[in-house]
């Protein structure tokens, strides 16, 4: 799996640093002093440290392998989400498999991977799960509705923890439109469905506040490193060697060199 793009090193640095700090010192710090003048490690708008499916591989593997494993996991997750979405749409086996194949590493995800946009590519894998959960809540009752409500909450929160809000707003607007159209027509259990969706929305906002609030606070400070725009700069060695015993040249490790 090729990793391209001029920003891949910067965009994956939160996972790389978290993994290296954990292996070197036994913990993940809140502040990252090793890039520029320092920046929040967990609260950075680009950080995916709180997303276990994205950050997990970085805690166990080297940067290059971790990116490949994390992206592969999300390709499979997107395919599985497409199959689940097909189930809530009440498609047959062929329809579910087709939707799974279409949403597993589809063109948009592949293009983002080629450009090095790790967070954006990974976050796309949660979109089919959001809609699978939403349609499950809208079209089921009882225990099944509660299970799909849980899927909706978990998928949405994981998307919010992916280190980018690029697809969160369009997904939320699309979901709201689906709810409006579905419940404005004949529905056998409109009141209970609204209650479940309201509870899900409240829980999503409360849990997602761990990202929403820091992002609102730090939004004005988000910028590319100045060295990024320097002509001729590459990032071949970024992240290859992270925290060293005496930290003598650790700062330069995280700059584009």
TIPABA-845154 format. One record per residue (C-alpha): x, z, y; residue in three letters; residue number from 1. Coordinates in steps of 0.05 Angstrom, whole numbers, plus 5000, padded with zeros to 4 digits. Example, Ala and Ser with C-alpha at 12.3 -4.5 7.8 and 13.67 -1.06 7.14 Angstrom:
+------+------+------+-----+-----+
:    X :    Z :    Y : res :   n :
+------+------+------+-----+-----+
: 5246 : 5156 : 4910 : Ala :   1 :
: 5273 : 5143 : 4979 : Ser :   2 :
+------+------+------+-----+-----+
END
This chain:
+------+------+------+-----+-----+
:    X :    Z :    Y : res :   n :
+------+------+------+-----+-----+
: 5000 : 5000 : 5000 : Unk :   1 :
: 5034 : 4977 : 5064 : Unk :   2 :
: 5037 : 5025 : 5122 : Unk :   3 :
: 5041 : 4986 : 5187 : Unk :   4 :
: 5029 : 4996 : 5260 : Unk :   5 :
: 5073 : 5026 : 5315 : Unk :   6 :
: 5035 : 5092 : 5316 : Unk :   7 :
: 5033 : 5111 : 5242 : Unk :   8 :
: 5088 : 5164 : 5251 : Unk :   9 :
: 5056 : 5197 : 5311 : Unk :  10 :
: 4986 : 5196 : 5282 : Unk :  11 :
: 5008 : 5228 : 5217 : Unk :  12 :
: 5055 : 5280 : 5247 : Unk :  13 :
: 5005 : 5337 : 5243 : Unk :  14 :
: 5001 : 5332 : 5168 : Unk :  15 :
: 5076 : 5320 : 5160 : Unk :  16 :
: 5094 : 5380 : 5203 : Unk :  17 :
: 5042 : 5425 : 5171 : Unk :  18 :
: 5068 : 5408 : 5102 : Unk :  19 :
: 5141 : 5418 : 5121 : Unk :  20 :
: 5127 : 5484 : 5156 : Unk :  21 :
: 5087 : 5509 : 5096 : Unk :  22 :
: 5143 : 5490 : 5047 : Unk :  23 :
: 5198 : 5516 : 5092 : Unk :  24 :
: 5168 : 5579 : 5121 : Unk :  25 :
: 5106 : 5594 : 5079 : Unk :  26 :
: 5054 : 5582 : 5133 : Unk :  27 :
: 5023 : 5532 : 5181 : Unk :  28 :
: 5033 : 5548 : 5255 : Unk :  29 :
: 4982 : 5537 : 5310 : Unk :  30 :
: 5034 : 5506 : 5356 : Unk :  31 :
: 5080 : 5448 : 5343 : Unk :  32 :
: 5143 : 5454 : 5386 : Unk :  33 :
: 5178 : 5395 : 5353 : Unk :  34 :
: 5147 : 5337 : 5390 : Unk :  35 :
: 5158 : 5325 : 5464 : Unk :  36 :
: 5147 : 5390 : 5502 : Unk :  37 :
: 5103 : 5417 : 5446 : Unk :  38 :
: 5030 : 5409 : 5429 : Unk :  39 :
: 4976 : 5445 : 5389 : Unk :  40 :
: 4983 : 5431 : 5315 : Unk :  41 :
: 4913 : 5451 : 5291 : Unk :  42 :
: 4874 : 5441 : 5356 : Unk :  43 :
: 4905 : 5374 : 5374 : Unk :  44 :
: 4850 : 5321 : 5378 : Unk :  45 :
: 4891 : 5277 : 5331 : Unk :  46 :
: 4904 : 5334 : 5281 : Unk :  47 :
: 4873 : 5329 : 5212 : Unk :  48 :
: 4904 : 5394 : 5187 : Unk :  49 :
: 4835 : 5425 : 5175 : Unk :  50 :
: 4811 : 5367 : 5132 : Unk :  51 :
: 4833 : 5385 : 5060 : Unk :  52 :
: 4824 : 5315 : 5033 : Unk :  53 :
: 4870 : 5286 : 5087 : Unk :  54 :
: 4920 : 5342 : 5095 : Unk :  55 :
: 4924 : 5364 : 5022 : Unk :  56 :
: 4973 : 5309 : 5001 : Unk :  57 :
: 5018 : 5325 : 5060 : Unk :  58 :
: 5024 : 5397 : 5037 : Unk :  59 :
: 5051 : 5374 : 4970 : Unk :  60 :
: 5086 : 5307 : 4979 : Unk :  61 :
: 5133 : 5270 : 5025 : Unk :  62 :
: 5103 : 5234 : 5085 : Unk :  63 :
: 5103 : 5163 : 5057 : Unk :  64 :
: 5074 : 5183 : 4989 : Unk :  65 :
: 5024 : 5230 : 5022 : Unk :  66 :
: 4997 : 5175 : 5067 : Unk :  67 :
: 4988 : 5129 : 5006 : Unk :  68 :
: 4955 : 5183 : 4964 : Unk :  69 :
: 4908 : 5205 : 5021 : Unk :  70 :
: 4887 : 5134 : 5036 : Unk :  71 :
: 4877 : 5118 : 4962 : Unk :  72 :
: 4833 : 5180 : 4956 : Unk :  73 :
: 4791 : 5158 : 5015 : Unk :  74 :
: 4784 : 5087 : 4988 : Unk :  75 :
: 4755 : 5117 : 4924 : Unk :  76 :
: 4714 : 5166 : 4964 : Unk :  77 :
: 4684 : 5109 : 5004 : Unk :  78 :
: 4667 : 5071 : 4941 : Unk :  79 :
: 4635 : 5133 : 4910 : Unk :  80 :
: 4597 : 5145 : 4974 : Unk :  81 :
: 4570 : 5074 : 4973 : Unk :  82 :
: 4545 : 5086 : 4902 : Unk :  83 :
: 4513 : 5151 : 4923 : Unk :  84 :
: 4481 : 5118 : 4983 : Unk :  85 :
: 4453 : 5064 : 4938 : Unk :  86 :
: 4423 : 5119 : 4895 : Unk :  87 :
: 4386 : 5150 : 4955 : Unk :  88 :
: 4363 : 5081 : 4975 : Unk :  89 :
: 4334 : 5076 : 4904 : Unk :  90 :
: 4374 : 5014 : 4887 : Unk :  91 :
: 4385 : 4994 : 4815 : Unk :  92 :
: 4451 : 5001 : 4779 : Unk :  93 :
: 4476 : 4933 : 4802 : Unk :  94 :
: 4457 : 4947 : 4874 : Unk :  95 :
: 4492 : 5015 : 4873 : Unk :  96 :
: 4555 : 4986 : 4842 : Unk :  97 :
: 4555 : 4929 : 4892 : Unk :  98 :
: 4548 : 4976 : 4951 : Unk :  99 :
: 4603 : 5020 : 4923 : Unk : 100 :
: 4650 : 4961 : 4916 : Unk : 101 :
: 4633 : 4937 : 4986 : Unk : 102 :
: 4647 : 5004 : 5018 : Unk : 103 :
: 4710 : 5021 : 4979 : Unk : 104 :
: 4767 : 4998 : 5023 : Unk : 105 :
: 4727 : 4945 : 5059 : Unk : 106 :
: 4755 : 4901 : 5113 : Unk : 107 :
: 4750 : 4950 : 5171 : Unk : 108 :
: 4787 : 5003 : 5132 : Unk : 109 :
: 4841 : 4955 : 5108 : Unk : 110 :
: 4851 : 4929 : 5179 : Unk : 111 :
: 4859 : 5000 : 5206 : Unk : 112 :
: 4909 : 5016 : 5151 : Unk : 113 :
: 4949 : 4955 : 5169 : Unk : 114 :
: 4952 : 4978 : 5242 : Unk : 115 :
: 4973 : 5048 : 5223 : Unk : 116 :
: 4909 : 5082 : 5246 : Unk : 117 :
: 4908 : 5134 : 5191 : Unk : 118 :
: 4853 : 5179 : 5219 : Unk : 119 :
: 4806 : 5122 : 5235 : Unk : 120 :
: 4815 : 5090 : 5167 : Unk : 121 :
: 4804 : 5155 : 5130 : Unk : 122 :
: 4743 : 5175 : 5171 : Unk : 123 :
: 4706 : 5112 : 5151 : Unk : 124 :
: 4702 : 5138 : 5080 : Unk : 125 :
: 4654 : 5193 : 5102 : Unk : 126 :
: 4604 : 5146 : 5134 : Unk : 127 :
: 4568 : 5126 : 5069 : Unk : 128 :
: 4565 : 5199 : 5049 : Unk : 129 :
: 4533 : 5218 : 5115 : Unk : 130 :
: 4479 : 5166 : 5104 : Unk : 131 :
: 4472 : 5183 : 5030 : Unk : 132 :
: 4458 : 5254 : 5049 : Unk : 133 :
: 4411 : 5234 : 5105 : Unk : 134 :
: 4370 : 5187 : 5063 : Unk : 135 :
: 4371 : 5239 : 5008 : Unk : 136 :
: 4340 : 5290 : 5054 : Unk : 137 :
: 4289 : 5240 : 5080 : Unk : 138 :
: 4269 : 5216 : 5011 : Unk : 139 :
: 4270 : 5276 : 4966 : Unk : 140 :
: 4238 : 5345 : 4959 : Unk : 141 :
: 4255 : 5414 : 4934 : Unk : 142 :
: 4324 : 5428 : 4904 : Unk : 143 :
: 4345 : 5355 : 4910 : Unk : 144 :
: 4331 : 5356 : 4985 : Unk : 145 :
: 4374 : 5418 : 4993 : Unk : 146 :
: 4431 : 5387 : 4954 : Unk : 147 :
: 4430 : 5324 : 4996 : Unk : 148 :
: 4426 : 5367 : 5058 : Unk : 149 :
: 4491 : 5399 : 5035 : Unk : 150 :
: 4522 : 5331 : 5025 : Unk : 151 :
: 4501 : 5311 : 5096 : Unk : 152 :
: 4533 : 5374 : 5125 : Unk : 153 :
: 4598 : 5370 : 5087 : Unk : 154 :
: 4608 : 5295 : 5099 : Unk : 155 :
: 4594 : 5301 : 5173 : Unk : 156 :
: 4640 : 5361 : 5182 : Unk : 157 :
: 4696 : 5327 : 5144 : Unk : 158 :
: 4689 : 5266 : 5189 : Unk : 159 :
: 4694 : 5311 : 5250 : Unk : 160 :
: 4757 : 5343 : 5220 : Unk : 161 :
: 4790 : 5275 : 5208 : Unk : 162 :
: 4830 : 5276 : 5273 : Unk : 163 :
: 4788 : 5225 : 5310 : Unk : 164 :
: 4717 : 5222 : 5337 : Unk : 165 :
: 4718 : 5146 : 5339 : Unk : 166 :
: 4663 : 5137 : 5288 : Unk : 167 :
: 4627 : 5203 : 5297 : Unk : 168 :
: 4584 : 5182 : 5357 : Unk : 169 :
: 4561 : 5114 : 5329 : Unk : 170 :
: 4546 : 5147 : 5262 : Unk : 171 :
: 4506 : 5202 : 5296 : Unk : 172 :
: 4467 : 5152 : 5338 : Unk : 173 :
: 4452 : 5109 : 5277 : Unk : 174 :
: 4430 : 5171 : 5238 : Unk : 175 :
: 4384 : 5192 : 5295 : Unk : 176 :
: 4354 : 5123 : 5296 : Unk : 177 :
: 4341 : 5125 : 5221 : Unk : 178 :
: 4307 : 5193 : 5227 : Unk : 179 :
: 4264 : 5169 : 5286 : Unk : 180 :
: 4241 : 5106 : 5250 : Unk : 181 :
: 4229 : 5141 : 5184 : Unk : 182 :
: 4190 : 5201 : 5211 : Unk : 183 :
: 4151 : 5161 : 5262 : Unk : 184 :
: 4115 : 5126 : 5205 : Unk : 185 :
: 4077 : 5154 : 5146 : Unk : 186 :
: 4117 : 5209 : 5112 : Unk : 187 :
: 4091 : 5255 : 5057 : Unk : 188 :
: 4130 : 5317 : 5080 : Unk : 189 :
: 4148 : 5307 : 5153 : Unk : 190 :
: 4149 : 5380 : 5173 : Unk : 191 :
: 4194 : 5406 : 5117 : Unk : 192 :
: 4240 : 5346 : 5127 : Unk : 193 :
: 4247 : 5362 : 5201 : Unk : 194 :
: 4263 : 5435 : 5185 : Unk : 195 :
: 4318 : 5415 : 5136 : Unk : 196 :
: 4348 : 5364 : 5185 : Unk : 197 :
: 4346 : 5415 : 5242 : Unk : 198 :
: 4381 : 5467 : 5199 : Unk : 199 :
: 4433 : 5415 : 5178 : Unk : 200 :
: 4445 : 5395 : 5251 : Unk : 201 :
: 4454 : 5467 : 5274 : Unk : 202 :
: 4503 : 5482 : 5218 : Unk : 203 :
: 4542 : 5418 : 5232 : Unk : 204 :
: 4549 : 5436 : 5306 : Unk : 205 :
: 4568 : 5508 : 5290 : Unk : 206 :
: 4621 : 5490 : 5238 : Unk : 207 :
: 4644 : 5429 : 5277 : Unk : 208 :
: 4655 : 5471 : 5338 : Unk : 209 :
: 4723 : 5487 : 5309 : Unk : 210 :
: 4740 : 5415 : 5330 : Unk : 211 :
: 4690 : 5401 : 5385 : Unk : 212 :
: 4712 : 5458 : 5431 : Unk : 213 :
: 4788 : 5448 : 5426 : Unk : 214 :
: 4778 : 5373 : 5435 : Unk : 215 :
: 4738 : 5385 : 5499 : Unk : 216 :
: 4792 : 5431 : 5525 : Unk : 217 :
: 4852 : 5388 : 5507 : Unk : 218 :
: 4821 : 5319 : 5521 : Unk : 219 :
: 4855 : 5314 : 5589 : Unk : 220 :
: 4924 : 5325 : 5558 : Unk : 221 :
: 4919 : 5271 : 5504 : Unk : 222 :
: 4969 : 5215 : 5516 : Unk : 223 :
: 5020 : 5173 : 5478 : Unk : 224 :
: 5091 : 5199 : 5481 : Unk : 225 :
: 5127 : 5165 : 5538 : Unk : 226 :
: 5180 : 5139 : 5490 : Unk : 227 :
: 5125 : 5101 : 5453 : Unk : 228 :
: 5120 : 5049 : 5508 : Unk : 229 :
: 5195 : 5037 : 5511 : Unk : 230 :
: 5209 : 4964 : 5492 : Unk : 231 :
: 5244 : 4956 : 5426 : Unk : 232 :
: 5229 : 5026 : 5400 : Unk : 233 :
: 5212 : 5032 : 5326 : Unk : 234 :
: 5191 : 5089 : 5283 : Unk : 235 :
: 5225 : 5074 : 5217 : Unk : 236 :
: 5257 : 5142 : 5207 : Unk : 237 :
: 5202 : 5184 : 5237 : Unk : 238 :
: 5182 : 5240 : 5191 : Unk : 239 :
: 5233 : 5222 : 5138 : Unk : 240 :
: 5271 : 5287 : 5152 : Unk : 241 :
: 5232 : 5343 : 5184 : Unk : 242 :
: 5251 : 5416 : 5197 : Unk : 243 :
: 5324 : 5427 : 5183 : Unk : 244 :
: 5356 : 5495 : 5171 : Unk : 245 :
: 5384 : 5505 : 5241 : Unk : 246 :
: 5333 : 5462 : 5279 : Unk : 247 :
: 5392 : 5431 : 5316 : Unk : 248 :
: 5361 : 5361 : 5320 : Unk : 249 :
: 5290 : 5375 : 5297 : Unk : 250 :
: 5261 : 5353 : 5363 : Unk : 251 :
: 5288 : 5282 : 5358 : Unk : 252 :
: 5260 : 5276 : 5287 : Unk : 253 :
: 5190 : 5273 : 5316 : Unk : 254 :
: 5204 : 5223 : 5370 : Unk : 255 :
: 5201 : 5148 : 5362 : Unk : 256 :
: 5273 : 5128 : 5350 : Unk : 257 :
+------+------+------+-----+-----+
END
